[in-house]
Amino acid sequence: MDVQRDAEPQLVATVALYPTADGGRREPMMPGFLFPVTLGDTTPLQVWDALPLLRDDPFAPGETRRIGFVFLAGEEAATELRHAGKFYLWDGRFIGEAIVEA
């Protein structure tokens, strides 16, 4: 199975990648890019590894898109993030934010 093309998302969110000038990535996110997501500045810090289902489409800094996610921690991560309603993408710094769809 090709996860990028065939996986069912565990969660769907509207994701806004920050523009490069505002601290976002310099290059687009490519399909297969795995990164941590977090609820932000929480104690204790909660982090989950996420795979955005980009299919075949790179995701550029400054772009906003509706994206499905699969998590290495599975449904546990999806449930926590769904409950929070919003989470942040991390790649050495915050590079974007996501609003979870109901």
TIMI-2910 file (N, C-alpha, C, CB; in pm, 1 decimal, decimal comma, always signed):
<rs>
+----------+----------+----------+----------+----------+----------+----------+----------+----------+----------+----------+----------+------+
!      n_x !      n_y !      n_z !     ca_x !     ca_y !     ca_z !      c_x !      c_y !      c_z !     cb_x !     cb_y !     cb_z ! resn !
+----------+----------+----------+----------+----------+----------+----------+----------+----------+----------+----------+----------+------+
!    +84,7 !   -117,7 !     +0,0 !     +0,0 !     +0,0 !     +0,0 !    +89,6 !   +124,6 !     +0,0 !    -96,6 !     -0,5 !   +123,0 !  Met !
!    +57,4 !   +220,3 !    -83,0 !   +125,2 !   +349,1 !    -85,1 !    +47,7 !   +440,7 !     +9,6 !   +133,4 !   +409,2 !   -231,8 !  Asp !
!   +103,2 !   +465,3 !   +127,6 !    +32,3 !   +540,2 !   +231,8 !    -12,9 !   +676,7 !   +181,4 !   +121,3 !   +557,1 !   +354,9 !  Val !
!    +72,2 !   +747,3 !   +107,2 !    +36,7 !   +880,8 !    +58,5 !    -88,0 !   +879,7 !    -29,1 !   +152,5 !   +939,9 !    -19,0 !  Gln !
!   -109,2 !   +772,8 !   -102,0 !   -223,6 !   +768,6 !   -194,3 !   -343,0 !   +689,9 !   -140,8 !   -180,3 !   +708,8 !   -325,3 !  Arg !
!   -316,6 !   +590,7 !    -56,4 !   -421,1 !   +495,4 !    -21,8 !   -473,1 !   +502,4 !   +121,6 !   -371,2 !   +360,7 !    -46,5 !  Asp !
!   -399,7 !   +565,4 !   +211,9 !   -439,7 !   +564,8 !   +353,0 !   -564,6 !   +648,5 !   +376,2 !   -326,1 !   +616,5 !   +440,5 !  Ala !
!   -646,3 !   +601,7 !   +466,5 !   -760,6 !   +679,4 !   +513,5 !   -710,4 !   +773,3 !   +621,7 !   -875,8 !   +587,0 !   +566,9 !  Glu !
!   -743,2 !   +901,1 !   +615,7 !   -694,9 !   +993,2 !   +719,2 !   -756,9 !   +962,2 !   +854,9 !   -725,5 !  +1137,8 !   +680,1 !  Pro !
!   -675,9 !   +977,0 !   +959,6 !   -725,9 !   +963,2 !  +1095,9 !   -783,4 !  +1095,7 !  +1145,3 !   -614,0 !   +915,1 !  +1189,7 !  Gln !
!   -748,1 !  +1203,3 !  +1076,7 !   -793,6 !  +1336,8 !  +1112,6 !   -778,7 !  +1425,2 !   +988,6 !   -712,6 !  +1394,6 !  +1235,1 !  Leu !
!   -869,9 !  +1521,6 !   +972,1 !   -862,4 !  +1616,8 !   +860,9 !   -859,3 !  +1756,7 !   +921,4 !   -984,1 !  +1599,8 !   +760,7 !  Val !
!   -772,1 !  +1841,3 !   +866,0 !   -757,8 !  +1977,3 !   +918,4 !   -729,0 !  +2074,3 !   +804,7 !   -645,7 !  +1983,9 !  +1024,4 !  Ala !
!   -762,5 !  +2199,0 !   +826,8 !   -721,5 !  +2306,0 !   +737,3 !   -588,0 !  +2356,3 !   +789,3 !   -829,1 !  +2421,8 !   +729,5 !  Thr !
!   -485,1 !  +2341,2 !   +707,0 !   -347,9 !  +2371,0 !   +748,7 !   -297,0 !  +2494,3 !   +675,5 !   -254,9 !  +2250,3 !   +722,1 !  Val !
!   -241,1 !  +2587,1 !   +751,1 !   -177,2 !  +2706,3 !   +695,0 !    -28,2 !  +2696,9 !   +725,2 !   -239,3 !  +2839,1 !   +753,7 !  Ala !
!    +53,3 !  +2686,4 !   +621,4 !   +197,7 !  +2692,4 !   +639,6 !   +238,6 !  +2838,7 !   +644,1 !   +273,0 !  +2616,2 !   +525,7 !  Leu !
!   +321,1 !  +2873,5 !   +741,5 !   +366,3 !  +3011,5 !   +753,1 !   +455,6 !  +3046,3 !   +633,5 !   +442,3 !  +3033,5 !   +886,9 !  Tyr !
!   +446,0 !  +3169,5 !   +583,0 !   +536,6 !  +3212,6 !   +476,5 !   +681,6 !  +3209,6 !   +525,9 !   +499,3 !  +3354,7 !   +427,3 !  Pro !
!   +773,7 !  +3190,9 !   +436,0 !   +915,7 !  +3188,0 !   +470,5 !   +956,1 !  +3314,6 !   +545,3 !  +1001,2 !  +3171,6 !   +344,2 !  Thr !
!   +907,5 !  +3428,9 !   +501,9 !   +942,0 !  +3557,3 !   +564,7 !   +893,5 !  +3566,6 !   +709,9 !   +882,6 !  +3672,0 !   +483,8 !  Ala !
!   +794,7 !  +3484,0 !   +746,4 !   +741,0 !  +3483,7 !   +882,4 !   +789,5 !  +3364,1 !   +963,1 !   +589,7 !  +3484,5 !   +878,5 !  Asp !
!   +901,0 !  +3303,8 !   +921,3 !   +958,9 !  +3192,0 !   +995,7 !   +922,0 !  +3055,4 !   +943,3 !   +918,3 !  +3200,8 !  +1136,4 !  Gly !
!   +847,8 !  +3049,3 !   +833,3 !   +810,0 !  +2921,0 !   +775,7 !   +926,6 !  +2853,8 !   +704,2 !   +694,5 !  +2939,3 !   +679,8 !  Gly !
!   +899,2 !  +2739,2 !   +647,8 !  +1000,6 !  +2664,3 !   +573,2 !  +1047,1 !  +2743,5 !   +452,0 !   +945,7 !  +2527,4 !   +529,3 !  Arg !
!  +1164,9 !  +2709,3 !   +405,1 !  +1216,1 !  +2771,4 !   +282,4 !  +1168,4 !  +2695,9 !   +159,5 !  +1369,5 !  +2776,7 !   +284,4 !  Arg !
!  +1153,0 !  +2563,9 !   +174,0 !  +1112,3 !  +2479,8 !    +61,8 !   +973,1 !  +2422,1 !    +88,1 !  +1215,0 !  +2366,0 !    +38,4 !  Glu !
!   +905,3 !  +2379,7 !    -17,8 !   +775,7 !  +2314,1 !     +1,1 !   +791,1 !  +2182,1 !    +76,0 !   +707,8 !  +2289,8 !   -134,2 !  Pro !
!   +686,9 !  +2144,1 !   +145,6 !   +677,8 !  +2011,6 !   +205,6 !   +648,5 !  +1913,9 !    +92,9 !   +567,2 !  +2005,5 !   +318,0 !  Met !
!   +724,2 !  +1807,3 !    +84,4 !   +704,2 !  +1708,4 !    -20,4 !   +626,3 !  +1589,5 !    +35,0 !   +839,4 !  +1662,5 !    -78,9 !  Met !
!   +555,5 !  +1516,4 !    -51,2 !   +487,2 !  +1395,4 !     -5,3 !   +587,2 !  +1302,8 !    +65,5 !   +419,5 !  +1321,7 !   -124,9 !  Pro !
!   +543,6 !  +1246,9 !   +177,6 !   +628,3 !  +1158,8 !   +256,5 !   +698,7 !  +1228,8 !   +371,2 !   +729,5 !  +1095,0 !   +168,6 !  Gly !
!   +683,6 !  +1361,7 !   +379,6 !   +746,3 !  +1440,5 !   +485,5 !   +677,4 !  +1407,9 !   +617,8 !   +738,3 !  +1593,8 !   +454,5 !  Phe !
!   +751,9 !  +1354,8 !   +712,8 !   +701,2 !  +1320,2 !   +845,7 !   +756,0 !  +1423,2 !   +944,0 !   +742,3 !  +1173,2 !   +887,4 !  Leu !
!   +671,2 !  +1477,3 !  +1030,5 !   +715,3 !  +1580,5 !  +1123,6 !   +631,5 !  +1575,1 !  +1250,2 !   +706,6 !  +1720,1 !  +1058,9 !  Phe !
!   +680,7 !  +1635,1 !  +1358,2 !   +602,7 !  +1640,1 !  +1481,1 !   +497,3 !  +1750,7 !  +1478,4 !   +694,7 !  +1659,9 !  +1599,5 !  Pro !
!   +388,8 !  +1725,4 !  +1546,9 !   +286,4 !  +1826,4 !  +1570,9 !   +265,8 !  +1836,7 !  +1721,5 !   +152,2 !  +1791,1 !  +1497,2 !  Val !
!   +222,4 !  +1952,9 !  +1765,8 !   +204,4 !  +1976,9 !  +1908,5 !    +86,0 !  +2070,5 !  +1931,0 !   +332,9 !  +2036,1 !  +1970,6 !  Thr !
!    +39,3 !  +2072,4 !  +2053,2 !    -69,3 !  +2164,3 !  +2089,1 !    -17,2 !  +2304,6 !  +2115,6 !   -144,0 !  +2113,0 !  +2211,8 !  Leu !
!   +112,0 !  +2321,9 !  +2110,7 !   +172,4 !  +2451,8 !  +2136,2 !   +251,6 !  +2446,9 !  +2264,7 !    +65,9 !  +2561,8 !  +2142,8 !  Gly !
!   +252,8 !  +2557,4 !  +2333,4 !   +330,9 !  +2572,1 !  +2455,7 !   +253,3 !  +2515,1 !  +2573,5 !   +366,5 !  +2720,1 !  +2480,8 !  Asp !
!   +253,4 !  +2383,2 !  +2587,6 !   +179,2 !  +2319,0 !  +2695,9 !   +276,2 !  +2251,1 !  +2791,7 !    +77,6 !  +2216,7 !  +2640,0 !  Thr !
!   +232,9 !  +2232,2 !  +2913,1 !   +312,0 !  +2158,4 !  +3011,1 !   +225,2 !  +2046,9 !  +3064,5 !   +363,1 !  +2251,0 !  +3126,5 !  Thr !
!   +266,0 !  +1921,3 !  +3051,8 !   +385,7 !  +1878,2 !  +2980,0 !   +365,8 !  +1892,8 !  +2828,4 !   +420,2 !  +1731,8 !  +3016,0 !  Pro !
!   +477,1 !  +1906,8 !  +2757,9 !   +473,0 !  +1919,7 !  +2612,2 !   +422,4 !  +1789,5 !  +2551,7 !   +613,0 !  +1955,9 !  +2555,4 !  Leu !
!   +321,3 !  +1798,5 !  +2468,2 !   +267,2 !  +1682,1 !  +2399,5 !   +304,2 !  +1693,1 !  +2252,3 !   +112,2 !  +1671,2 !  +2418,5 !  Gln !
!   +364,4 !  +1588,4 !  +2198,6 !   +410,2 !  +1587,3 !  +2059,9 !   +375,1 !  +1453,9 !  +1997,4 !   +562,6 !  +1613,8 !  +2050,8 !  Val !
!   +329,0 !  +1458,2 !  +1872,5 !   +298,3 !  +1336,6 !  +1796,5 !   +360,6 !  +1346,5 !  +1658,2 !   +144,7 !  +1314,5 !  +1785,6 !  Trp !
!   +410,0 !  +1234,4 !  +1606,3 !   +463,3 !  +1230,6 !  +1470,2 !   +347,4 !  +1217,4 !  +1372,3 !   +564,6 !  +1113,4 !  +1452,6 !  Asp !
!   +346,4 !  +1306,2 !  +1272,9 !   +235,6 !  +1313,9 !  +1177,9 !   +284,6 !  +1300,2 !  +1034,6 !   +160,1 !  +1445,3 !  +1194,9 !  Ala !
!   +205,5 !  +1233,5 !   +954,9 !   +229,8 !  +1223,6 !   +810,8 !   +111,8 !  +1289,7 !   +741,0 !   +247,9 !  +1073,4 !   +764,1 !  Leu !
!   +132,5 !  +1407,7 !   +681,3 !    +24,2 !  +1468,9 !   +604,5 !     +7,2 !  +1393,1 !   +473,4 !    +52,5 !  +1619,9 !   +577,9 !  Pro !
!   -115,4 !  +1364,9 !   +438,4 !   -143,7 !  +1290,3 !   +315,5 !   -148,1 !  +1388,1 !   +198,7 !   -278,3 !  +1211,0 !   +326,8 !  Leu !
!    -30,7 !  +1423,9 !   +150,1 !    -19,8 !  +1522,8 !    +43,1 !    -44,4 !  +1462,4 !    -94,3 !   +116,5 !  +1587,4 !    +46,3 !  Leu !
!    -62,5 !  +1329,3 !    -99,1 !    -78,9 !  +1257,6 !   -225,9 !    +42,7 !  +1285,9 !   -312,8 !   -211,2 !  +1299,8 !   -299,2 !  Arg !
!    +31,4 !  +1355,1 !   -422,9 !   +145,9 !  +1384,6 !   -509,2 !   +177,5 !  +1534,0 !   -514,9 !   +119,7 !  +1332,8 !   -649,4 !  Asp !
!   +114,0 !  +1612,6 !   -428,3 !   +123,9 !  +1757,8 !   -438,8 !   +210,8 !  +1819,4 !   -331,0 !    -12,4 !  +1818,4 !   -433,0 !  Asp !
!   +323,1 !  +1882,9 !   -366,4 !   +400,6 !  +1956,7 !   -267,4 !   +314,2 !  +2066,6 !   -204,6 !   +527,7 !  +2017,5 !   -331,9 !  Pro !
!   +347,6 !  +2104,8 !    -82,9 !   +272,7 !  +2202,2 !     -5,1 !   +367,6 !  +2317,1 !    +27,6 !   +212,3 !  +2138,2 !   +125,3 !  Phe !
!   +345,0 !  +2433,2 !    -31,7 !   +440,0 !  +2544,5 !    -27,3 !   +419,2 !  +2636,7 !    +92,0 !   +430,1 !  +2624,5 !   -153,8 !  Ala !
!   +527,5 !  +2697,4 !   +141,9 !   +514,7 !  +2798,4 !   +247,0 !   +419,1 !  +2909,1 !   +202,0 !   +653,5 !  +2857,7 !   +282,9 !  Pro !
!   +334,3 !  +2953,7 !   +295,4 !   +236,3 !  +3057,5 !   +265,4 !   +104,4 !  +3003,5 !   +213,1 !   +293,1 !  +3152,5 !   +165,8 !  Gly !
!    +98,8 !  +2874,4 !   +184,5 !    -22,3 !  +2812,2 !   +129,5 !   -111,0 !  +2759,9 !   +242,4 !    +14,6 !  +2697,0 !    +32,4 !  Glu !
!   -241,9 !  +2757,4 !   +217,4 !   -339,4 !  +2697,1 !   +309,0 !   -412,6 !  +2588,2 !   +232,0 !   -440,4 !  +2804,5 !   +366,6 !  Thr !
!   -429,5 !  +2474,0 !   +297,9 !   -490,2 !  +2360,3 !   +229,6 !   -559,7 !  +2268,9 !   +329,9 !   -384,3 !  +2282,1 !   +150,4 !  Arg !
!   -664,5 !  +2202,8 !   +287,0 !   -733,2 !  +2099,5 !   +365,3 !   -655,0 !  +1969,8 !   +344,9 !   -886,0 !  +2083,3 !   +321,7 !  Arg !
!   -608,8 !  +1909,3 !   +456,3 !   -521,3 !  +1792,3 !   +448,5 !   -565,7 !  +1685,8 !   +547,8 !   -375,0 !  +1832,1 !   +474,9 !  Ile !
!   -556,9 !  +1560,9 !   +505,9 !   -575,2 !  +1447,6 !   +595,4 !   -441,2 !  +1409,9 !   +657,3 !   -636,8 !  +1327,0 !   +520,3 !  Gly !
!   -445,2 !  +1354,1 !   +778,0 !   -324,3 !  +1313,3 !   +849,5 !   -335,6 !  +1169,6 !   +897,5 !   -297,9 !  +1406,3 !   +967,9 !  Phe !
!   -220,2 !  +1103,3 !   +902,3 !   -203,7 !   +974,3 !   +967,6 !    -96,6 !   +994,8 !  +1073,3 !   -164,9 !   +859,5 !   +865,0 !  Val !
!   -114,1 !   +934,2 !  +1190,5 !    -21,8 !   +952,6 !  +1302,6 !    +44,2 !   +821,4 !  +1340,8 !    -94,9 !  +1011,4 !  +1423,2 !  Phe !
!   +172,7 !   +827,1 !  +1374,7 !   +243,1 !   +706,5 !  +1418,7 !   +180,4 !   +651,9 !  +1545,9 !   +392,4 !   +735,7 !  +1441,3 !  Leu !
!   +128,0 !   +739,0 !  +1631,7 !    +61,4 !   +696,1 !  +1755,1 !    -82,7 !   +652,1 !  +1729,5 !    +63,6 !   +809,0 !  +1857,9 !  Ala !
!   -127,1 !   +660,4 !  +1605,2 !   -260,1 !   +612,5 !  +1568,7 !   -372,7 !   +701,1 !  +1617,7 !   -280,0 !   +475,4 !  +1621,5 !  Gly !
!   -482,8 !   +636,5 !  +1647,5 !   -605,0 !   +707,3 !  +1684,4 !   -590,9 !   +784,9 !  +1814,5 !   -718,9 !   +609,9 !  +1696,1 !  Glu !
!   -500,4 !   +742,6 !  +1902,8 !   -477,5 !   +816,2 !  +2028,0 !   -438,7 !   +960,7 !  +1999,1 !   -367,6 !   +747,6 !  +2112,2 !  Glu !
!   -346,7 !   +980,9 !  +1907,4 !   -304,4 !  +1116,5 !  +1869,8 !   -418,9 !  +1191,8 !  +1804,1 !   -183,1 !  +1111,6 !  +1774,9 !  Ala !
!   -487,2 !  +1127,0 !  +1711,3 !   -597,4 !  +1191,7 !  +1640,8 !   -705,1 !  +1237,7 !  +1739,1 !   -657,8 !  +1096,2 !  +1536,6 !  Ala !
!   -735,6 !  +1155,8 !  +1838,0 !   -837,5 !  +1190,3 !  +1937,4 !   -795,3 !  +1312,5 !  +2019,1 !   -863,7 !  +1070,8 !  +2030,8 !  Thr !
!   -670,3 !  +1315,4 !  +2064,7 !   -620,3 !  +1428,9 !  +2142,7 !   -625,4 !  +1558,2 !  +2061,0 !   -476,4 !  +1401,9 !  +2190,2 !  Glu !
!   -581,4 !  +1550,7 !  +1936,4 !   -578,0 !  +1670,1 !  +1851,3 !   -719,0 !  +1714,7 !  +1812,6 !   -495,1 !  +1643,1 !  +1724,9 !  Leu !
!   -806,9 !  +1619,8 !  +1788,2 !   -946,0 !  +1652,1 !  +1756,7 !  -1009,3 !  +1724,5 !  +1874,9 !  -1026,3 !  +1523,8 !  +1721,8 !  Arg !
!   -981,7 !  +1675,7 !  +1994,7 !  -1036,7 !  +1736,7 !  +2116,4 !   -983,8 !  +1880,2 !  +2133,7 !  -1000,8 !  +1650,7 !  +2240,9 !  His !
!   -856,3 !  +1902,4 !  +2104,4 !   -795,5 !  +2035,1 !  +2118,5 !   -849,6 !  +2132,2 !  +2013,8 !   -642,6 !  +2025,4 !  +2107,0 !  Ala !
!   -873,9 !  +2083,2 !  +1892,0 !   -929,3 !  +2167,8 !  +1786,7 !   -826,3 !  +2241,6 !  +1703,1 !  -1020,5 !  +2266,2 !  +1846,7 !  Gly !
!   -705,6 !  +2257,8 !  +1757,1 !   -599,9 !  +2328,8 !  +1685,2 !   -465,5 !  +2269,0 !  +1725,4 !   -604,1 !  +2482,6 !  +1715,2 !  Lys !
!   -374,0 !  +2260,7 !  +1629,2 !   -239,1 !  +2215,5 !  +1660,7 !   -139,2 !  +2285,1 !  +1570,0 !   -227,6 !  +2062,6 !  +1646,7 !  Phe !
!    -11,7 !  +2269,8 !  +1602,6 !    +96,7 !  +2338,6 !  +1533,2 !   +194,2 !  +2238,6 !  +1472,7 !   +170,2 !  +2433,0 !  +1628,7 !  Tyr !
!   +249,2 !  +2273,2 !  +1357,8 !   +347,5 !  +2190,2 !  +1289,0 !   +486,6 !  +2239,6 !  +1326,9 !   +326,6 !  +2193,8 !  +1134,0 !  Leu !
!   +577,6 !  +2145,6 !  +1351,8 !   +711,6 !  +2178,3 !  +1398,7 !   +815,8 !  +2120,6 !  +1304,0 !   +733,6 !  +2125,6 !  +1541,3 !  Trp !
!   +914,0 !  +2202,1 !  +1267,9 !  +1028,6 !  +2156,8 !  +1189,7 !  +1149,3 !  +2240,4 !  +1233,4 !  +1001,8 !  +2170,0 !  +1034,0 !  Asp !
!  +1189,4 !  +2221,7 !  +1360,7 !  +1295,1 !  +2302,8 !  +1419,3 !  +1242,6 !  +2433,9 !  +1473,8 !  +1402,6 !  +2329,5 !  +1317,5 !  Gly !
!  +1122,2 !  +2467,7 !  +1436,4 !  +1048,2 !  +2586,2 !  +1480,8 !   +902,9 !  +2564,4 !  +1435,1 !  +1110,7 !  +2722,5 !  +1421,1 !  Arg !
!   +812,0 !  +2645,9 !  +1481,3 !   +674,3 !  +2633,9 !  +1434,3 !   +669,2 !  +2680,0 !  +1289,2 !   +576,0 !  +2717,3 !  +1523,5 !  Phe !
!   +616,3 !  +2594,9 !  +1201,3 !   +612,1 !  +2626,2 !  +1058,4 !   +469,8 !  +2639,1 !  +1004,2 !   +685,7 !  +2519,9 !   +981,0 !  Ile !
!   +371,9 !  +2613,4 !  +1090,5 !   +233,3 !  +2623,7 !  +1045,6 !   +138,3 !  +2586,1 !  +1156,5 !   +209,2 !  +2535,5 !   +924,1 !  Gly !
!    +10,5 !  +2603,5 !  +1126,6 !    -93,4 !  +2567,5 !  +1223,2 !   -209,7 !  +2502,7 !  +1152,1 !   -140,9 !  +2690,6 !  +1301,6 !  Glu !
!   -284,0 !  +2424,2 !  +1227,0 !   -394,1 !  +2348,2 !  +1169,1 !   -518,7 !  +2360,6 !  +1255,4 !   -355,3 !  +2201,0 !  +1152,7 !  Ala !
!   -632,1 !  +2380,8 !  +1190,3 !   -762,2 !  +2382,8 !  +1255,7 !   -832,4 !  +2251,6 !  +1217,4 !   -847,8 !  +2510,6 !  +1213,4 !  Ile !
!   -865,7 !  +2172,9 !  +1317,3 !   -925,8 !  +2041,7 !  +1295,6 !  -1069,8 !  +2056,0 !  +1249,2 !   -919,4 !  +1957,5 !  +1423,5 !  Val !
!  -1106,7 !  +1977,3 !  +1149,8 !  -1245,2 !  +1973,5 !  +1104,0 !  -1324,9 !  +1880,3 !  +1193,4 !  -1254,0 !  +1928,5 !   +956,2 !  Glu !
!  -1449,3 !  +1915,8 !  +1216,6 !  -1536,6 !  +1834,7 !  +1302,8 !  -1571,2 !  +1703,0 !  +1238,4 !  -1663,9 !  +1909,9 !  +1335,9 !  Ala !
+----------+----------+----------+----------+----------+----------+----------+----------+----------+----------+----------+----------+------+
</rs>
